[in-house]
Amino acid sequence: MLPLGTFDVVIGMDWLAAYSPMQIHWQEKWMAIPYHGQLIVLQGLPTSFPQHLLLHIDSVAAVDQAGQDLQPLPVELQSLLDAYSDLF
């Protein structure tokens, strides 16, 4: 539903907090997390794209600046957001 391009996984803040502290090597694309008394390494696939990445996060209001209703989200996306409302 959401084209992520070269991203294999999206990890939420609650998951990251649950397995903290952890070690992350961004350039080599690995993450070592403590799990049941062991250190588990999650290894990403090497890629040459993208070489540079900019992540921009905004909050979205239900009503625009003029007070008019915004267009509704596609049903599939709204269902996904509703199903995981505790994450969003």
URVENHU-V781727 format. One record per residue. N is the residue number from 1. OMEGA is omega in whole degrees, 0 to 359 (none if undefined). BURIAL is # if it has 16 or more other ideal C-beta (glycine too) atoms within 10 Angstrom, else .. D_LAST is the distance of its C-alpha to the last C-alpha in whole Angstrom. Layout:
N_OMEGA_BURIAL_D_LAST + N_OMEGA_BURIAL_D_LAST
This chain:
1_180_._16 + 2_179_._15 + 3_183_._18 + 4_179_._17 + 5_184_._21 + 6_181_._22 + 7_180_._19 + 8_185_._19 + 9_173_._16 + 10_183_._13 + 11_181_._12 + 12_181_._9 + 13_180_._11 + 14_178_._11 + 15_179_._13 + 16_180_._15 + 17_182_._16 + 18_183_._17 + 19_177_._20 + 20_354_._21 + 21_179_._23 + 22_177_._23 + 23_180_._25 + 24_174_._24 + 25_187_._27 + 26_184_._25 + 27_179_._28 + 28_174_._29 + 29_173_._25 + 30_181_._26 + 31_178_#_24 + 32_182_#_26 + 33_174_#_24 + 34_181_._25 + 35_180_._25 + 36_176_._28 + 37_178_._30 + 38_174_._30 + 39_182_._29 + 40_180_._27 + 41_173_._27 + 42_185_._24 + 43_175_._26 + 44_178_._25 + 45_178_._27 + 46_179_._29 + 47_178_._29 + 48_181_._31 + 49_352_._28 + 50_177_._26 + 51_178_._28 + 52_183_._26 + 53_175_._23 + 54_178_._21 + 55_181_._17 + 56_182_._16 + 57_177_._12 + 58_169_._12 + 59_183_._10 + 60_179_._11 + 61_179_._13 + 62_181_._14 + 63_181_._18 + 64_184_._19 + 65_182_._22 + 66_180_._25 + 67_180_._23 + 68_178_._23 + 69_176_._20 + 70_177_._19 + 71_178_._19 + 72_177_._17 + 73_174_._15 + 74_184_._16 + 75_181_._16 + 76_181_._15 + 77_179_._12 + 78_178_._11 + 79_178_._12 + 80_179_._10 + 81_179_._7 + 82_182_._9 + 83_182_._10 + 84_184_._7 + 85_178_._5 + 86_178_._6 + 87_185_._4 + 88_none_._0
